[in-house]
């Protein structure tokens, strides 16, 4: 699990599957990313079960939801975890007397961050992750500064990296390196990346933040059943922050499964059994009510490097398995 030098893929004699890299930190996004499938309407019993599981499993961070503006997203349309108000979080975890840190995601241009994100001394939240498209960077950087100045750990998640031009990405990384952000995350929003692309991106991000003390993170989607493979590709190359979800629960095709990741990392702080118990007791019954994970429409949007919104629509339609028709429609739209 030691990072390789950039450009090197030759195994080293001292590499060992019985060692681990303690600087790798795992963030579970089950409630936040999974909430995209049900408008964030998870009840308190579900969220508490995930929290208790992650504490018992030794995971480092739990992303409990979004910090969305109530002027843009109506509380009557969305559940509590679209907004992650302080009282809602404390209703689940109290003062959080554990070493599991709490994260929320704040979308650029869609968060009233000056007022809704409290000073850290008044909040049980530890990490603010700012999600941004490249054209929103000025707003995102101001959000990062605001959160940093309030005392939080911070992360920048640059979304849809698979469609960003190399020149634009290079300039963005230069700006990130000069900002107060703690972590910059490679986000495969469309589940379109292959291992070669993950390798190139990881090396590019690592080079950009070298000497700054910042960390590189990985957030993968499973449209082509590559979320786990791409995640460990980034980790082996030297990324030290990684996202996963229990049983892969997440938008559309879902994410890197936490249960796979914990087994790979070999860190003795992790305990797989609580995660398996949660899958057995919580995720399997949920799976009977709500679909997520790999299906052919998600594969198609991933292969075409398209947002999965159309795949989500067709899976919710009365003809979810008309695969050839869907492929034709997506190819026509992509040209």
HUMO-V105237 format. One line per field, one symbol per residue. psi: psi as a letter, one per 30 degrees, with the letter a starting at -180 (. if undefined). burial: # if it has 16 or more other C-alpha atoms within 10 Angstrom, else .. A space follows every 10 residues. Layout:
# HUMO-V105237
psi: ???
burial: ???
This chain:
# HUMO-V105237
psi: gkklkkfkgk kkffkkfgll jffkkkkkge eeeffffghh gkleeeeeee eeeeeefgle kkjfalilkf fekkffellf gffhleeeef fefbgihlgk lkllkjkkgg kifeefjlke fglfkekjjj kklefgeeee eeeeeeeeff glllkjjjlh ffgkkeeeee eeeeeefflg kekkkjjief hfkleeeeee eeeeeeeegk fffllklkjk lgeghgeeee efeeeefgkg kkkllkggkl kcfaakkeee eeeefgkffk jfeeeeeeee feeeeefffk kllkleeeee eeeghlkgee eeeeffagif gieeeeeeee eeff.
burial: #..#...... .......... #..#.##### #######..# ##...##..# ########## ########## .......### #####...#. .##......# ########## ###..##### ..######## ##.#..#..# #.######.# .######### ##......#. ..#..##.## ########## #####..##. ###.##.##. ...####### ########## ########## ########## ########## ##..###..# ##.###.##. ..#....... ########## ########.# ##.##....# .....##..# .....
